[in-house]
Amino acid sequence: MTLVATPKNPIPLGAQTGYLEIRKNLRLRYASWQSALKERRGTVCIFPGRNEFIEKYFEVVSELRRRGFAVAVLDWRGQGGSSRLTRNPLKGHVRNFADYEEDLTHFMKGVVLPDCPTPYFALGHSMSAAVLFRAATKRGGWFSRMVMTSPMIEILNLPFSQKRCAQITEGLALCGFGKRAMPARKKDLWWLSREFEGNPLTSDRERFLRNLGVVDAAPELAIGPPTIGWLNAALAATSEIRSDAFPPQVRIPALMLAAGEDGIVSDKAIEALASRLRAGTQLVLRGSRHEIMQERDGIREQFWAAFDAFIPGAAMSIAS
């Protein structure tokens, strides 16, 4: 499918779109844009969180292009406009987070390296942080710096402890139940409940309704609750990241922005990881819910101030 536009969420001009064919029945949707300025500051690669899609980031794309950056965005396998991994397209599934790392490699080799100017910077939300951090331990990392919003280092509101949930989901997956959906309440699915009040994602009504309008126009972009297999993979990935041996292996400077009112991922886990990284820091945005880049203007201004201070050339572009 091509990019979806709505009256309140138009497609930024100059979009290049396409699919990466990974293997039979598996392809990834992507989009890219060149800088809106003559100066080239490099490329920011946007990596959405779980149950997100390229269209949610049109506003961010435009803001980055005005800073002089080219932008490239990926829909992870199993969500957005990319191939789904179960017969029921509403199930959010993945077998292992190493599969997302395969998506990252194909995206960089097939889209970013051939057509986008260096240096490369990563901007990842929530689930994507677990993928990017794991990739950042490998030699020859893709990025000069990484910015993470509400990074998924530890998942909140599990029915049991992290360890117990990992044991249960691993056992169920081994017994063939990996593609079964986790139980979920209607109010936990923002696009299904349609209720702004009390939603855990953003305190900005207009941006909440804007994203809802995209799903109304293209319901095939949305997914429902994660599968048992996805949760098992996520718990394994985040457990690895929190281990004592992991932080010293991260080779790329990282800025983590935590949401002060996050009910989905743990701020304490973000702070703990930042204190152990060789080149990492964290900042808490007070009053923000989980989706910092979809928040109200005052919070987003804090996000952009931190981004501009951390990414070389960003502040220079704004000043000029």
C-alpha positions in Angstrom: 0.0 0.0 0.0 1.1 3.6 -0.6 1.2 6.2 2.2 -2.1 7.3 3.5 -3.0 10.9 3.7 -5.8 12.6 5.7 -6.9 16.3 5.8 -5.1 16.7 9.2 -2.2 14.5 8.4 -0.9 15.2 4.8 2.0 13.4 3.3 5.2 15.6 3.4 6.1 16.6 -0.2 8.8 14.6 -2.0 8.2 11.2 -0.5 9.8 8.1 -2.0 8.1 4.9 -1.0 8.4 1.2 -1.7 8.8 -2.3 -0.3 11.8 -4.3 0.6 11.4 -8.0 -0.4 12.9 -10.0 2.4 11.7 -13.4 1.3 8.6 -15.0 0.0 5.5 -13.6 1.8 7.6 -11.1 3.7 8.1 -7.5 2.6 8.7 -4.3 4.5 7.2 -0.9 3.7 9.4 2.1 3.8 9.4 5.8 2.9 12.2 8.4 2.6 12.5 12.1 2.0 15.4 14.4 1.2 16.2 17.5 3.3 14.1 20.6 2.8 17.3 22.7 3.0 20.3 23.0 0.7 22.6 22.0 3.5 22.9 18.3 4.2 23.1 17.5 7.9 22.8 13.7 7.3 19.9 11.3 7.7 17.6 10.5 10.6 16.2 7.0 10.4 12.9 6.8 12.3 11.9 3.5 13.9 8.3 3.3 15.2 7.2 1.4 18.3 4.8 -1.5 18.5 1.5 -1.0 16.7 2.8 2.2 14.9 3.1 3.0 11.3 4.9 5.5 9.1 1.9 7.9 8.9 2.1 8.7 12.6 5.5 10.4 12.0 4.6 12.8 9.2 4.8 15.8 11.5 8.2 14.6 12.8 9.4 14.0 9.3 8.6 17.6 8.4 10.4 19.0 11.5 13.5 16.9 10.7 13.6 18.0 7.1 13.4 21.7 8.2 16.5 21.0 10.3 18.4 20.0 7.2 18.1 16.2 7.6 17.0 13.6 5.1 14.6 11.1 6.7 13.9 7.4 6.2 11.2 5.5 8.0 10.5 1.8 8.3 7.4 -0.3 9.1 8.6 -3.3 11.1 7.5 -6.8 10.0 4.1 -7.7 11.4 2.7 -4.2 11.6 1.8 -1.0 9.6 2.0 -1.5 5.9 4.5 -4.4 6.1 3.7 -8.1 5.9 1.8 -9.7 8.8 3.1 -12.9 10.3 -0.1 -14.6 11.3 -3.3 -15.5 9.4 -5.2 -13.0 11.5 -3.6 -9.6 10.5 -4.6 -8.0 13.8 -2.2 -10.2 15.8 1.1 -8.4 16.6 3.6 -11.2 16.3 7.3 -11.8 16.0 9.3 -14.9 16.8 12.5 -13.3 18.0 13.8 -9.7 18.2 16.7 -10.9 16.0 14.1 -10.8 13.2 13.7 -7.1 13.7 17.5 -6.7 13.5 17.2 -8.5 10.1 14.6 -5.8 9.1 17.0 -3.1 10.2 19.9 -4.6 8.1 17.7 -4.8 5.0 16.4 -1.3 5.5 19.9 0.2 5.9 21.4 -1.7 3.0 18.4 -1.4 0.7 17.2 2.1 1.4 19.5 4.3 3.5 23.0 3.5 2.3 22.2 3.8 -1.4 20.2 7.0 -1.4 20.6 8.9 1.9 23.4 11.2 2.9 25.7 10.5 5.9 26.1 10.6 8.8 23.2 8.4 10.0 21.3 9.0 13.2 18.6 6.7 14.7 15.4 8.0 16.3 13.5 5.1 17.8 10.4 4.8 19.9 9.6 2.3 22.7 10.0 -1.2 21.2 12.5 0.0 18.6 15.0 0.9 21.4 15.4 -2.8 22.2 16.2 -3.5 18.6 18.6 -0.6 18.2 20.4 -1.2 21.5 21.0 -4.9 20.5 22.3 -3.8 17.1 24.5 -1.2 18.7 26.6 -3.9 20.4 27.7 -5.2 17.0 30.8 -4.1 15.1 30.3 -1.7 12.3 27.1 -0.1 13.8 25.0 1.9 11.4 24.6 5.1 13.4 26.7 7.9 14.8 24.2 8.6 17.5 20.8 7.3 18.7 17.9 9.1 20.3 15.2 6.9 22.0 11.8 8.1 23.3 10.3 6.0 26.1 12.7 3.1 25.4 11.4 -0.3 26.2 13.9 -1.5 28.7 11.3 -3.0 31.0 7.6 -3.5 30.4 5.1 -2.4 33.1 1.8 -3.9 34.2 2.6 -7.5 33.6 0.3 -10.0 35.4 3.4 -11.6 37.1 7.0 -10.7 37.7 9.2 -10.3 34.6 10.9 -13.6 35.3 7.7 -15.5 35.8 6.1 -14.0 32.7 9.1 -15.0 30.7 8.9 -18.6 32.0 5.2 -18.8 31.2 5.4 -17.3 27.7 8.4 -19.4 26.8 6.6 -22.6 27.9 3.5 -21.7 26.0 5.5 -20.8 22.9 7.3 -24.2 23.0 4.0 -25.9 23.3 2.8 -24.3 20.0 0.8 -21.4 21.4 3.2 -18.6 20.3 0.8 -17.1 17.8 -2.1 -16.9 20.3 -3.0 -13.4 21.2 -2.5 -12.1 24.7 -5.7 -11.2 26.6 -6.5 -7.5 26.2 -9.2 -5.1 27.2 -10.8 -2.9 24.6 -9.6 0.3 26.4 -6.0 -0.9 26.0 -6.4 -0.6 22.2 -6.5 3.1 21.5 -7.8 2.8 17.9 -10.6 0.4 19.0 -11.7 2.1 22.2 -11.5 5.6 20.5 -11.4 7.1 24.0 -9.1 10.0 24.6 -9.8 10.4 28.3 -7.5 8.2 30.3 -5.5 6.9 27.3 -1.9 6.0 28.2 -0.3 7.4 25.0 -0.7 11.2 24.8 -2.3 14.1 26.6 -2.7 15.9 23.3 -6.3 15.5 22.1 -5.7 16.8 18.6 -2.8 14.5 17.9 -4.7 11.6 19.4 -7.6 12.3 17.0 -5.3 12.8 14.1 -3.8 9.4 14.5 -7.3 7.9 15.0 -8.2 9.5 11.7 -5.4 7.7 9.9 -6.6 4.3 11.2 -10.2 5.2 10.2 -8.9 5.9 6.7 -6.7 2.8 6.6 -7.7 0.3 9.3 -5.3 -2.3 7.9 -2.5 -0.3 9.4 -3.4 -1.2 13.0 -2.8 -4.3 15.0 -4.3 -5.6 18.1 -2.7 -7.1 21.2 0.7 -8.8 21.0 1.0 -12.6 20.7 2.4 -14.8 23.4 5.4 -15.2 21.1 5.9 -11.4 20.8 5.8 -11.0 24.6 8.2 -13.8 25.1 10.6 -12.3 22.6 10.3 -8.8 24.1 10.9 -10.1 27.6 14.0 -12.0 26.4 15.4 -8.9 24.6 14.8 -6.5 27.5 16.2 -9.0 30.1 19.4 -9.1 28.0 19.6 -5.3 27.9 19.2 -5.0 31.7 21.9 -7.6 32.3 25.2 -6.5 33.8 27.2 -7.6 30.8 25.2 -5.7 28.2 25.7 -1.9 28.7 29.5 -1.9 28.3 28.9 -3.5 24.9 26.9 -0.6 23.5 29.2 1.2 21.0 27.0 4.2 20.0 26.2 7.3 22.1 22.6 7.2 23.1 20.1 9.8 24.5 17.1 8.3 26.2 14.0 10.5 26.8 11.7 9.1 29.4 8.0 10.0 29.8 7.3 11.2 33.4 3.8 9.7 33.3 4.6 6.5 31.4 2.4 3.6 32.2 3.8 1.2 29.6 7.6 1.1 30.1 9.6 1.7 33.3 11.4 5.0 33.8 13.5 3.5 36.6 14.8 0.9 34.2 15.7 3.6 31.7 17.6 5.6 34.4 19.4 2.4 35.5 20.6 1.6 32.0 21.7 5.2 31.3 23.9 5.1 34.4 25.7 2.0 33.1 26.2 3.0 29.5 29.7 4.1 28.4 28.2 7.0 26.3 24.6 7.4 27.3 22.3 9.8 29.2 18.7 10.2 30.0 16.2 13.0 30.5 12.7 12.8 32.0 10.0 14.9 30.4 7.6 15.7 33.2 3.9 15.4 32.4 4.5 13.3 29.3 2.7 10.1 28.6 4.3 7.2 26.6 4.3 8.7 23.1 6.6 11.8 23.6 6.6 12.7 19.9 2.8 12.7 19.8 2.5 14.9 22.9 1.3 18.5 23.4 3.5 21.3 22.2 5.2 22.2 25.5 6.5 18.6 25.9 7.5 18.3 22.3 9.5 21.5 22.6 11.5 19.9 25.4 12.0 16.9 23.2 13.3 18.9 20.3 15.6 21.0 22.5 17.2 17.8 23.8 17.4 16.3 20.2 19.0 19.5 18.8 21.6 19.6 21.6 22.5 15.9 21.1 22.5 15.5 17.3 25.4 17.4 15.6 24.2 20.1 13.2 20.5 20.1 14.3 20.7 23.3 16.3 22.8 25.0 13.6 20.1 24.3 11.1 17.4 25.8 13.3 19.5 28.9 14.0 20.1 29.5 10.3 
